[in-house]
Amino acid sequence: MPDKLRQAALNYHSQPIPGKTRIALSKPMETQYDLSLAYTPGVAEPVKEIASHAESAYQYTNKGNLVAVITNGTAVLGLGNVGALAGKPVMEGKAALFKKFADIDVFDIEIDCNDPRELVETIVRIAPTFGGINLEDIKAPECFFVEQALKERLSIPVLHDDQQGTAIVVAAALLNALEIQAKTLSNIKIVCLGAGAAGIATMRLLQQLGANPQQIYLVDREGVIHSDRPNLNEQKKSFAQQTDARSLADIMQGADVFIGVSGPKLLAPECVATMAAKPIIFALSNPTPEIMPEDVLKIRADCIMATGRSDYPNQVNNVLCFPYLFRGALDVRANSINEAMQIAAVFAIKELAKELIPATVLAAYGLAQGLQFGATYLIPKPIDPRLKEWVSGAVAKAAVESGVAKI
């Protein structure tokens, strides 16, 4: 990062007060009478109500609009295992996005624990405080165990945003890109570079949406994940293919789609040249993609390109999803975030991209002329105010129809 931008980021986080979030009061506390209601003796009444009927906590406390954003700091951004405390700025940022876009309150919680079982036990013990749990920046494969264990033990929504959040936004963008390129999900060859939380979850969701499991190829640091490779973990093993291809270059030949959730500059231009006609490349490593858009377009003018960056078209950003996914779940007091709710979010994001863009969004991005659905506008901009209505509404409806909503 350039020195000027680095200092600006540090100043932003430290001034005028440290951090990005704070707690605000929601009730008056100006008089003796106010205090008698807020604390003793008045506070005893909701205590007794909750003790006799646990669900009334949603009526008398902030539980129903409070999400825990939790990390152990083992996979923070592209920085790796920096530790729980160093992950706090990211968790505060996540909290700020929840509040800004979906008016959800958040406690960011950084847990100094690398043992996945101990991490689960810690989260279970604090879970009564919250209406939902958002896991973040926990390394694979431990993240899969942690998420599944919490889902089995808790009756509130649990989401690992690096998994489902990424998968939902990628899927929405990819479905629109395929539509533009006149291709169908069931008939394409997909190569995913990166077999961690985001890669595995994205490929799982694409299968649920209709991708052919026999045409999905995962590539990790050791090359193509194939059926003859020893010592594969459970998640990778489920994607192992019978193939003679061993390198990324081998498997990219004839590929319709490349999805990168790995690291900078790992996709060579020569690989792009061997892809099928009208290819789609989602190079999502941040801040430096697997390949830069300008390098792709020098080789393939027929390619649709997306990155995770805001300074290029088609930014694939989880903020399009996670605030609204939780908003919809909390509004109907869902006990989980299930497949139906995730798919509803995919199609809500996908279809919103085809609507006319509000002038306020164009102004925020300094655009004099309107964007329209096409190769350089696959999904809505993150600050589009309609996301809350479209995505949260679709998620809430899916929760009700799938039977996981309590209200």
C-alpha positions in Angstrom: 0.0 0.0 0.0 1.4 3.5 -0.9 2.7 5.4 2.2 0.1 8.2 1.7 -2.8 5.7 1.7 -1.3 3.7 4.6 -1.1 6.8 6.8 -4.7 7.9 5.8 -5.9 4.5 6.9 -4.1 4.7 10.2 -5.5 8.2 10.8 -9.0 7.1 9.9 -8.8 4.4 12.6 -7.2 6.5 15.3 -8.8 9.9 15.0 -10.8 11.7 16.4 -11.3 8.7 18.7 -9.8 5.2 18.3 -11.8 2.5 16.5 -14.9 2.6 14.3 -17.8 1.8 16.6 -19.3 2.8 20.0 -22.3 1.9 22.1 -25.3 4.3 22.2 -28.2 4.4 24.7 -31.7 3.5 23.4 -33.6 4.7 26.5 -33.7 7.9 28.5 -31.6 8.1 31.7 -32.0 11.6 32.8 -34.0 11.4 36.0 -34.2 9.3 39.2 -37.3 7.7 37.8 -35.5 6.7 34.6 -32.8 5.1 36.6 -35.3 3.3 38.8 -36.7 1.7 35.6 -33.4 1.1 33.8 -31.7 -0.5 36.8 -32.9 -1.2 40.4 -35.6 -1.9 41.2 -37.3 -1.8 37.8 -34.9 -4.1 36.0 -36.0 -7.0 38.2 -39.3 -7.2 36.3 -37.9 -8.2 32.8 -35.5 -10.5 34.6 -38.4 -12.4 36.1 -40.2 -12.5 32.8 -37.2 -13.9 30.9 -36.5 -16.4 33.7 -40.0 -17.8 33.3 -40.2 -17.4 29.5 -36.9 -17.3 27.6 -38.4 -16.0 24.4 -39.4 -12.8 26.1 -35.7 -11.8 26.0 -36.5 -10.7 22.4 -39.1 -8.3 23.8 -37.2 -6.9 26.8 -33.5 -6.8 25.7 -31.5 -6.0 22.5 -31.0 -9.7 21.8 -33.2 -9.7 18.7 -31.1 -7.1 16.9 -27.7 -8.0 18.2 -25.2 -10.1 16.3 -21.8 -11.3 17.4 -19.0 -10.9 14.9 -16.4 -13.5 16.0 -12.9 -14.4 15.0 -9.8 -16.1 16.4 -7.6 -14.2 13.9 -6.3 -17.3 12.1 -7.1 -16.2 8.6 -7.4 -12.4 8.5 -7.9 -10.9 5.1 -4.8 -11.9 3.0 -2.6 -11.5 6.0 -3.0 -15.0 7.5 -2.7 -16.0 11.1 -2.1 -12.6 12.7 -3.9 -13.4 16.0 -7.1 -12.5 17.6 -6.2 -9.0 18.7 -4.8 -8.0 15.3 -8.1 -9.1 13.7 -10.1 -6.6 15.8 -10.0 -3.7 13.2 -11.6 -6.1 10.6 -14.3 -7.2 13.1 -15.0 -3.5 14.0 -15.3 -2.8 10.3 -17.8 -5.7 9.9 -19.7 -4.3 12.9 -19.8 -0.8 11.2 -21.1 -2.3 8.0 -23.9 -4.2 9.8 -25.0 -1.0 11.4 -24.6 1.2 8.3 -26.4 -1.0 5.9 -28.9 -3.0 7.9 -29.2 -1.2 11.3 -28.0 -4.3 13.2 -26.1 -3.8 16.4 -22.9 -5.8 16.8 -20.4 -6.8 19.5 -17.1 -7.7 17.9 -15.5 -10.6 19.8 -11.9 -11.7 19.3 -11.2 -15.0 20.9 -7.6 -16.0 21.6 -8.0 -19.7 20.8 -6.7 -21.9 18.1 -8.3 -25.2 19.2 -11.6 -25.5 17.2 -13.3 -27.5 19.9 -12.5 -25.0 22.6 -13.5 -22.2 20.2 -16.9 -23.8 19.8 -17.4 -24.2 23.6 -16.5 -20.5 24.1 -19.0 -19.3 21.5 -21.8 -21.6 22.8 -21.3 -20.2 26.3 -21.7 -16.6 25.2 -24.5 -17.3 22.6 -27.5 -16.4 24.9 -26.5 -12.8 24.5 -27.1 -12.7 20.7 -29.7 -13.1 18.1 -27.2 -14.3 15.6 -23.5 -15.3 15.2 -21.3 -14.2 12.3 -18.0 -16.1 12.1 -15.1 -14.4 10.4 -11.5 -15.0 9.4 -11.2 -18.5 10.8 -8.9 -20.7 8.8 -9.9 -23.8 6.9 -10.5 -26.6 7.5 -11.2 -25.7 11.2 -13.8 -23.2 10.1 -16.0 -26.0 8.6 -16.0 -27.9 11.9 -16.7 -24.7 14.0 -19.6 -23.6 11.9 -21.3 -27.0 11.7 -20.9 -27.6 15.4 -22.4 -24.3 16.3 -25.3 -24.9 13.9 -26.1 -28.2 15.6 -26.0 -26.7 19.1 -27.5 -23.2 18.7 -31.1 -22.2 17.7 -30.0 -18.8 16.3 -28.6 -18.0 12.8 -24.9 -18.9 12.4 -23.0 -17.8 9.3 -19.4 -18.0 8.4 -19.2 -15.0 6.0 -16.0 -16.2 4.4 -18.0 -19.2 3.3 -21.6 -18.5 2.6 -21.3 -14.7 2.2 -18.7 -15.0 -0.5 -20.5 -17.9 -2.2 -23.8 -16.0 -2.4 -22.3 -12.9 -4.0 -20.1 -14.9 -6.4 -23.1 -17.0 -7.4 -25.2 -14.0 -8.2 -22.5 -12.4 -10.3 -21.7 -15.6 -12.1 -25.3 -16.3 -13.0 -25.6 -12.9 -14.6 -22.3 -13.3 -16.4 -23.3 -16.6 -17.8 -26.6 -15.0 -19.0 -24.6 -12.3 -20.9 -22.2 -14.9 -22.3 -25.1 -17.1 -23.4 -24.0 -20.1 -21.3 -25.7 -22.2 -18.7 -24.4 -23.3 -15.3 -25.1 -27.0 -15.9 -23.0 -27.1 -19.1 -19.8 -25.3 -18.1 -16.3 -26.2 -16.9 -15.4 -24.3 -13.7 -11.9 -24.0 -12.3 -11.5 -22.6 -8.7 -8.1 -21.6 -7.5 -8.2 -21.8 -3.7 -9.6 -24.6 -1.8 -10.2 -22.9 1.6 -13.4 -21.7 3.2 -14.5 -19.4 0.3 -13.6 -21.8 -2.5 -15.3 -24.9 -1.0 -18.4 -23.0 0.0 -18.8 -21.3 -3.4 -18.4 -24.6 -5.3 -21.0 -26.2 -3.0 -23.5 -23.4 -3.6 -22.9 -23.6 -7.4 -23.7 -27.3 -7.3 -26.9 -26.5 -5.4 -27.8 -24.1 -8.2 -27.2 -26.6 -10.9 -23.5 -26.8 -11.7 -22.3 -30.2 -12.9 -20.1 -31.7 -10.1 -18.1 -33.5 -12.7 -17.1 -30.2 -14.3 -15.9 -28.4 -11.1 -12.1 -28.5 -10.6 -10.4 -27.2 -7.4 -6.8 -26.2 -7.4 -4.7 -25.6 -4.2 -1.0 -25.0 -3.5 -0.1 -28.5 -4.6 -2.0 -28.4 -7.8 -5.3 -29.9 -9.1 -7.3 -31.8 -6.4 -7.5 -35.2 -8.0 -8.7 -38.6 -6.8 -5.2 -40.1 -6.6 -3.9 -37.4 -4.2 -3.2 -38.7 -0.6 -4.0 -36.9 2.6 -6.9 -34.8 1.4 -9.2 -33.4 4.1 -12.9 -34.2 4.0 -13.9 -31.0 2.2 -11.3 -31.3 -0.6 -11.9 -35.0 -1.0 -15.5 -34.4 -1.9 -14.3 -32.4 -4.9 -11.5 -34.7 -6.1 -11.8 -35.6 -9.8 -10.5 -38.4 -11.9 -8.2 -36.4 -14.2 -4.7 -36.5 -15.6 -4.4 -32.7 -15.1 -2.0 -31.8 -12.4 -1.3 -28.0 -12.7 -3.4 -25.0 -13.0 -2.2 -24.5 -16.6 -3.3 -28.1 -17.4 -6.8 -27.7 -16.0 -7.5 -24.2 -17.4 -7.5 -25.5 -21.0 -11.1 -25.2 -22.2 -12.4 -23.8 -18.9 -15.5 -21.5 -19.2 -15.1 -20.0 -15.7 -12.1 -19.2 -13.5 -12.8 -18.3 -9.9 -9.8 -17.2 -7.8 -10.0 -17.0 -4.0 -6.3 -17.5 -3.5 -3.5 -15.0 -3.8 -2.0 -12.3 -6.0 -0.8 -12.9 -9.6 -1.3 -16.7 -9.6 -3.1 -16.9 -12.9 -0.7 -16.5 -15.9 -1.9 -14.8 -19.0 -1.0 -17.9 -21.0 -3.7 -19.8 -19.0 -6.3 -17.2 -20.0 -5.5 -17.7 -23.7 -6.4 -21.4 -23.5 -9.9 -20.9 -22.0 -13.1 -21.6 -23.9 -14.8 -18.9 -26.0 -16.5 -16.1 -24.0 -14.7 -17.0 -20.7 -15.6 -15.5 -17.3 -12.8 -14.7 -14.8 -13.5 -13.8 -11.2 -10.0 -12.9 -9.7 -11.0 -12.1 -6.2 -7.8 -12.0 -4.2 -7.5 -8.7 -2.4 -5.9 -6.2 -2.8 -4.0 -7.8 -5.7 -6.1 -10.1 -7.9 -4.9 -13.4 -9.3 -4.6 -11.5 -12.6 -5.2 -7.8 -13.4 -8.2 -7.0 -15.6 -6.1 -5.0 -18.1 -3.8 -8.0 -18.6 -6.9 -10.2 -19.3 -8.4 -7.8 -21.8 -5.1 -7.7 -23.8 -5.6 -11.4 -24.5 -9.3 -12.0 -24.5 -11.6 -9.2 -25.5 -14.5 -11.7 -25.2 -13.9 -12.2 -21.4 -16.1 -10.9 -18.6 -14.0 -9.9 -15.6 -14.7 -9.3 -11.9 -12.4 -8.6 -8.9 -12.8 -7.8 -5.3 -11.6 -4.2 -5.8 -13.8 -1.1 -5.9 -11.6 0.6 -8.5 -12.6 -1.9 -11.2 -16.1 -2.8 -12.6 -17.9 -5.8 -11.1 -16.6 -5.7 -7.5 -17.6 -8.9 -5.8 -18.0 -7.8 -2.2 -19.6 -9.6 0.7 -21.3 -6.4 2.0 -23.9 -7.0 -0.7 -25.0 -10.0 1.3 -24.2 -10.4 5.0 -26.0 -7.4 6.5 -29.2 -8.2 4.6 -29.0 -11.9 5.1 -29.0 -11.3 8.9 -31.6 -8.5 8.7 -34.0 -10.9 7.0 -33.2 -13.7 9.5 -33.6 -11.5 12.5 -36.8 -9.9 11.3 -38.6 -13.3 11.4 -36.6 -14.7 14.3 -35.2 -17.5 12.1 -33.4 -20.3 14.0 -30.9 -20.8 11.2 -29.8 -19.5 7.9 -30.6 -22.4 5.6 -30.1 -23.2 1.9 -33.4 -21.7 0.9 -32.5 -18.4 2.5 -29.1 -18.4 0.8 -30.5 -19.1 -2.6 -33.1 -16.4 -2.1 -30.3 -14.0 -1.4 -28.5 -15.1 -4.6 -31.5 -14.4 -6.8 -32.4 -11.1 -5.1 -28.9 -9.7 -5.7 -28.9 -11.2 -9.3 -32.2 -9.6 -10.3 -31.6 -6.2 -8.6 -28.7 -5.7 -11.0 -31.2 -5.5 -13.9 -33.2 -2.6 -12.4 -32.5 1.1 -13.1 -29.9 2.5 -10.8 -30.9 5.4 -8.4 -29.2 8.7 -9.0 -27.9 8.7 -5.4 -25.8 5.6 -6.2 -24.4 7.2 -9.4 -23.5 10.3 -7.5 -21.7 8.4 -4.8 -19.5 6.8 -7.4 -18.9 10.0 -9.3 -20.7 8.7 -12.4 -22.4 11.3 -14.7 -24.1 8.6 -16.8 -26.2 5.7 -15.7 -24.9 2.1 -15.4 -26.9 -0.7 -16.9 -26.9 -4.4 -16.7 -24.1 -5.8 -18.8 -20.5 -7.1 -18.9 -19.2 -4.2 -16.7 -22.2 -4.2 -14.3 -23.1 -7.7 -13.1 -24.2 -7.0 -9.5 -25.4 -3.9 -7.6 -23.1 -1.4 -6.0 -22.5 -2.0 -2.3 -24.2 1.3 -1.3 -27.4 0.7 -3.3 -30.2 1.4 -0.7 -32.5 -1.1 -2.4 -30.4 -4.1 -1.2 -32.0 -4.0 2.2 -35.5 -4.3 0.9 -34.7 -6.8 -1.9 -32.3 -9.1 -0.2 -33.7 -8.9 3.4 -37.3 -9.3 2.1 -36.4 -12.3 0.0 -34.5 -14.0 2.9 -37.3 -13.4 5.4 -39.8 -14.8 2.9 -37.7 -17.9 2.3 -37.2 -18.4 6.1 -41.0 -18.4 6.6 -41.7 -20.7 3.6 -39.0 -23.1 4.7 -40.3 -23.4 8.2 -37.3 -21.9 10.2 -39.0 -18.6 11.2 -40.5 -18.2 14.7 -42.6 -15.1 13.8 
